[in-house]
Amino acid sequence: MSDLPAGVERREFDGVERLATRGEPHYGEPTDGEYRAWNPDRSKLGAMLELGMDTGLAGGETVLYLGVASGTTASHVADFAGPTYGVEFAARPVRDLLDAAEPRDNLFPLLKDARKPETYAHVVEPVDVIVQDVATRGQAAVAVANAEFLREDGRLLLAVKARSEDVTRDPADVFDDALAELESAYEVLETERLTPHHDDHLGVVATPR
């Protein structure tokens, strides 16, 4: 079991040990004093940590989060990380994302398209970590396009959703294609299916080439 980053703990909620961070509640999650449960069934990164993947996260990193949606996972990330830039293309979830950002002065919502990093390159500084959970075709291409932001010793923490690429293909084939495409910009360090928390998802840890 890999070490958890500083700021992420295992704590008991209603008699069950769960991942937790210290921060303002955001989506109705159970709380215990300052701590709030991090539900791996609602968070691909939470599932990667729950499954013991070696994310390389230590706490305090600068993060670029692609596909931040309503901020469920990003709110936990901002609880233990440094500056966290959240890129989201769909306007509807950004309202909830703004609610997550209000008590977190290190969470910066960006209503942008992760497939067009040139539209936010003037805002985002070099980062230690890219967290990516983009439910669209071309997920590996998005990761490659955003590799420019990642420091040399940084980490890509990617969740590949097979059904977003092609619902008709075997997920294993979709994952193989995505990993092959990542090879142009990244060295893949670890992969693991995110079951039982997320069906047909592959967690990927990679570092820039």
Secondary structure, 3 states (H helix, E strand, C coil): CCCCCCCEEEEEECCEEEEEEECCCCCCCCEECCEEECCCCCCHHHHHHHCCCCCCCCCCCCEEEECCCCCHHHHHHHHHCCCEEEEECCHHHHHHHHHHHCCCCCEEEEECCCCCHHHCCCCCCCEEEEEECCCCCCHHHHHHHCHHHEEEEEEEEEEEEHHHHCCCCCHHHHHHHHHHHHCCCEEEEEEEECCCCCCCEEEEEEEEC
